Amino acid sequence: MSPKAAPKSLFEKVWDSHQVCTQTDEHPAVLYIDRHLVHEVTSPQAFTELRERELRVRRPDLTFATMDHSTPTVPLGPDGQPVYTSEDTRLQVQALQENCAEFGIELFGWDSPNRGVIHVMAPELGLTLPGMTIVCGDSHTATHGAFGALAFGIGTTEVSHVLATQCLLQRKPKSMRVTINGRLHRGVSAKDMALAVIAALGASGGVGHVIEYAGEAVRWLDMEERMTLCNMTIEAGARAGMIAPR
């Protein structure tokens, strides 16, 4: 009688189902990416690299862009145009518009009712789903883990690699389970829960790990609270945070 296989965590299930090539001592794993989210700050150099190497975007249908970090929240100016805080922010937004048009990527721009914070926009539009791999050039991409997705923040070089191949080179992180039992008292929020976890682990306690949150207190969190908890996982130094959907 063969021994039972060790049970897998949610992270391990998602990771294993998306591996194109397993990692070796010499090479990281190749991980297929279901959704690539793009904004104006970390993408200009990535698109420039594609252009210089004469590469196209491998899956524009799985790539979604929105104006986020550099867009003003003040009303339009007297000329009906956005009022930017600097010339650099204006150029970043202009570059995103031009790059998305050139490479055929859907952009939720000024005229789109779907434009917004990139970690909120994707869940609202149903682009974030359980069991997916999601990347974005932003460290707090871990927010999407609230929906049972494996979501990484990536750097600009990795952004260009995902644009060109729809895959990510990645060393497999370790898995850490954080169980929080009981019920939150009135006035205690998911952010307080996240700060308590960080206090227990330390600011670097999650380095090299994907943290999976479990327990009664986590099960009772609504989706906004789950997003907050996963978002702040990065502040403990972890690679990502995840919560199993229910």
C-alpha positions in Angstrom: 0.0 0.0 0.0 1.6 3.3 -1.1 1.9 6.0 1.4 -0.5 9.0 1.2 0.8 12.1 -0.4 1.3 15.0 2.0 -1.6 17.5 1.9 -0.9 20.6 -0.1 -1.6 24.2 1.0 -3.7 26.5 -1.2 -0.5 28.2 -2.3 1.1 24.9 -3.4 -2.0 23.8 -5.3 -2.0 27.1 -7.3 1.7 27.1 -7.8 1.9 23.4 -9.0 -1.0 23.9 -11.4 0.7 26.9 -13.1 4.3 25.5 -13.4 5.5 25.4 -17.0 8.9 24.2 -15.9 9.9 23.2 -12.4 12.9 24.8 -10.7 16.3 23.3 -10.4 19.4 24.2 -8.5 20.5 26.3 -11.4 17.2 27.7 -12.7 14.0 29.2 -11.2 10.6 27.8 -12.0 8.7 29.1 -15.0 5.2 30.1 -13.8 2.3 30.7 -16.2 0.5 34.0 -15.4 -3.3 34.3 -15.7 -3.6 38.1 -15.4 -1.1 40.8 -15.9 -2.1 44.2 -14.4 -0.2 47.3 -15.7 -0.1 50.9 -14.6 1.9 53.9 -15.6 4.8 53.9 -13.1 6.6 50.6 -13.7 5.7 49.9 -17.3 7.3 52.5 -19.6 10.8 50.9 -19.5 9.2 47.5 -20.0 7.5 48.6 -23.2 10.7 50.3 -24.3 12.5 47.0 -24.0 9.9 45.2 -26.1 10.2 47.8 -28.7 14.0 47.6 -28.8 14.0 43.8 -29.0 11.1 43.8 -31.6 8.9 41.7 -29.4 5.1 41.8 -29.1 2.9 41.3 -26.1 2.2 37.6 -25.9 -1.3 37.7 -24.5 -2.8 41.2 -24.7 -6.2 39.6 -23.9 -4.9 38.7 -20.4 -3.2 42.1 -19.9 -5.2 45.0 -18.4 -4.0 48.5 -17.7 -5.3 51.5 -15.7 -4.1 54.9 -14.7 -3.3 54.8 -11.1 -0.4 56.1 -9.2 0.3 59.4 -11.1 -3.2 60.5 -11.9 -4.5 63.6 -10.1 -7.6 63.4 -7.9 -8.3 67.2 -8.1 -11.0 68.5 -10.6 -10.0 69.2 -14.2 -8.3 72.5 -14.9 -9.9 75.5 -16.7 -9.0 74.0 -20.0 -10.8 70.7 -19.2 -7.5 68.8 -18.9 -6.1 66.9 -15.8 -3.9 69.0 -13.5 -0.8 67.0 -12.9 1.5 67.5 -9.9 4.6 67.4 -12.2 5.7 67.0 -15.8 7.0 63.5 -15.0 3.6 62.3 -13.9 2.0 63.7 -17.1 4.6 61.9 -19.2 4.1 58.6 -17.4 0.3 58.7 -18.1 0.9 59.8 -21.7 3.4 56.9 -22.2 0.9 54.4 -20.8 -1.8 55.6 -23.2 0.6 55.4 -26.2 2.0 52.0 -25.2 -1.4 50.4 -24.7 -2.6 51.7 -28.1 0.5 50.4 -29.8 0.5 46.9 -28.3 -3.2 46.4 -28.2 -3.8 46.3 -24.5 -7.1 47.4 -22.9 -6.6 50.6 -21.0 -9.1 51.9 -18.5 -8.3 55.5 -19.1 -9.7 59.0 -18.4 -13.1 58.2 -20.1 -13.5 54.8 -18.6 -15.9 54.3 -15.6 -13.7 51.4 -14.6 -10.5 53.5 -14.0 -9.3 53.3 -10.4 -6.9 51.8 -7.9 -5.4 48.8 -9.7 -5.8 46.4 -6.8 -9.5 47.4 -6.5 -10.3 47.7 -10.2 -9.5 44.1 -11.1 -11.6 42.4 -8.4 -14.5 44.8 -9.2 -14.4 43.8 -12.9 -14.2 40.1 -12.1 -10.6 39.9 -13.4 -9.4 38.5 -10.1 -10.6 35.0 -9.5 -9.8 32.1 -7.1 -6.9 29.9 -8.2 -5.3 32.4 -10.6 -1.8 33.7 -10.8 -1.7 37.5 -11.0 1.2 39.9 -11.3 1.6 43.7 -11.3 4.5 46.1 -11.0 3.5 47.0 -7.5 4.5 45.4 -4.2 0.9 45.4 -2.9 -0.4 43.1 -5.6 -0.7 40.7 -2.7 -4.1 42.3 -2.2 -5.6 39.9 -4.7 -4.7 37.0 -2.4 -8.0 37.8 -0.6 -9.8 36.1 -3.4 -7.7 32.9 -3.3 -5.3 34.0 -6.0 -1.5 33.8 -5.9 -0.5 37.4 -6.6 3.0 38.8 -6.8 4.4 42.3 -7.1 7.1 42.3 -9.7 9.9 44.6 -10.9 10.1 46.4 -14.3 12.4 43.8 -15.9 9.9 41.1 -14.8 7.0 43.2 -16.3 8.7 43.1 -19.7 9.3 39.4 -19.4 5.6 38.7 -18.6 4.5 41.0 -21.4 6.6 39.1 -23.9 6.0 35.5 -22.6 3.0 35.5 -20.2 5.3 33.6 -17.8 7.4 34.6 -14.8 10.7 33.2 -13.7 10.4 32.6 -9.9 12.0 30.7 -7.1 9.3 28.9 -5.2 8.7 30.6 -1.8 8.1 28.7 1.4 4.6 28.4 2.8 3.6 29.8 6.1 0.2 29.4 7.8 -1.0 32.1 10.2 -4.1 31.0 12.2 -6.1 33.7 14.0 -9.0 32.4 16.1 -11.7 34.2 18.0 -13.8 37.2 16.9 -12.8 40.8 16.5 -14.2 43.2 19.1 -16.0 46.3 18.1 -13.6 48.9 16.7 -10.9 46.3 15.9 -10.3 46.2 12.1 -8.4 43.9 9.7 -5.6 46.5 9.7 -5.2 45.9 13.5 -5.1 42.2 12.8 -2.4 42.7 10.2 -0.4 44.9 12.6 -0.7 42.2 15.3 0.7 39.6 12.8 3.6 41.9 11.8 4.3 42.5 15.5 4.4 38.8 16.2 6.5 37.9 13.1 8.7 41.0 12.9 9.1 43.3 9.9 11.2 40.6 8.1 9.5 37.5 9.6 7.7 36.6 6.4 10.7 37.0 4.1 10.8 34.1 1.5 7.3 33.0 2.3 3.7 33.1 1.1 1.5 33.5 4.1 -1.9 31.8 4.2 -4.3 33.2 6.7 -6.8 30.8 8.4 -8.9 30.5 11.5 -12.3 31.7 12.8 -11.4 35.4 12.8 -10.2 35.3 9.2 -13.3 33.4 8.1 -15.5 36.1 9.5 -13.8 38.9 7.5 -15.6 40.5 4.6 -13.9 40.9 1.3 -12.6 44.5 2.0 -11.1 43.3 5.2 -9.5 40.3 3.6 -8.0 42.6 1.0 -6.5 44.8 3.7 -5.0 41.8 5.5 -3.4 40.4 2.3 -2.3 43.8 1.2 -0.3 44.4 4.4 1.3 41.0 4.2 4.1 42.7 2.3 4.9 44.8 5.4 6.0 41.6 7.1 8.4 41.0 4.3 6.4 38.1 2.7 6.1 37.5 -1.0 2.3 37.2 -0.9 -0.7 36.6 1.3 -3.6 34.3 0.6 -7.0 33.5 2.0 -9.0 30.5 0.9 -12.4 31.5 -0.6 -15.5 30.3 1.2 
